Amino acid sequence: MKKNIGNLDRIVRIILAVVFAALYFMQVITGTIGLVLLIAGGVLLATALVDFCPIYKIFGFNTIPPEEED
């Protein structure tokens, strides 16, 4: 897998994952919507940790600046 997530994208994904988890576990958002957000946060965190997003690959996106590409 070739990396397709840049540093800013990674940071945003991690922050969103933490916010979604906090909202769920503090019971601000509950029920089905809370569970969906928790799962979405898990996916965002996983893609941030591996630096690869399959959806970006499908649509040909790449958020790595040209000077940082391998």
C-alpha positions in Angstrom: 0.0 0.0 0.0 1.4 3.3 -1.0 0.7 6.1 1.5 -1.9 8.6 0.4 -2.6 10.5 3.6 -0.6 13.6 4.5 0.3 14.9 8.0 -2.5 17.5 8.2 -5.0 14.8 7.1 -3.7 12.4 9.7 -4.0 15.0 12.5 -7.6 15.9 11.5 -8.6 12.2 11.4 -7.0 11.5 14.8 -8.7 14.6 16.4 -12.1 13.6 14.9 -11.7 10.0 16.2 -10.9 11.3 19.7 -13.9 13.7 19.6 -16.3 11.0 18.4 -15.1 8.6 21.1 -15.4 11.3 23.8 -18.9 12.2 22.8 -19.9 8.6 22.8 -18.3 7.6 26.1 -19.5 10.8 27.9 -23.0 9.9 26.6 -23.5 13.2 24.9 -24.4 11.2 21.8 -26.1 7.8 22.4 -28.0 5.2 20.5 -27.5 4.3 16.9 -26.0 7.6 16.0 -23.5 7.4 18.8 -22.5 3.9 17.7 -22.2 4.9 14.0 -19.9 7.8 15.1 -17.8 5.5 17.3 -17.3 3.1 14.4 -16.5 6.0 12.0 -14.0 7.3 14.5 -12.4 3.8 14.6 -12.1 3.8 10.9 -10.6 7.3 10.8 -8.1 6.3 13.5 -7.1 3.1 11.7 -6.6 4.9 8.4 -4.6 7.6 10.1 -2.3 5.0 11.7 -1.6 3.2 8.5 -1.3 6.3 6.3 -3.6 4.8 3.7 -7.3 5.4 2.8 -8.9 3.0 0.5 -11.6 5.5 -0.5 -8.8 8.0 -1.5 -7.3 5.2 -3.6 -10.6 4.5 -5.4 -11.1 8.2 -6.3 -7.4 8.9 -7.0 -6.9 11.4 -4.1 -3.6 12.0 -2.4 -3.1 14.6 0.4 0.7 14.2 0.7 2.4 17.3 -0.5 4.6 16.6 -3.7 7.8 17.5 -1.9 7.2 14.7 0.7 6.2 11.9 -1.6 8.6 8.9 -1.8 
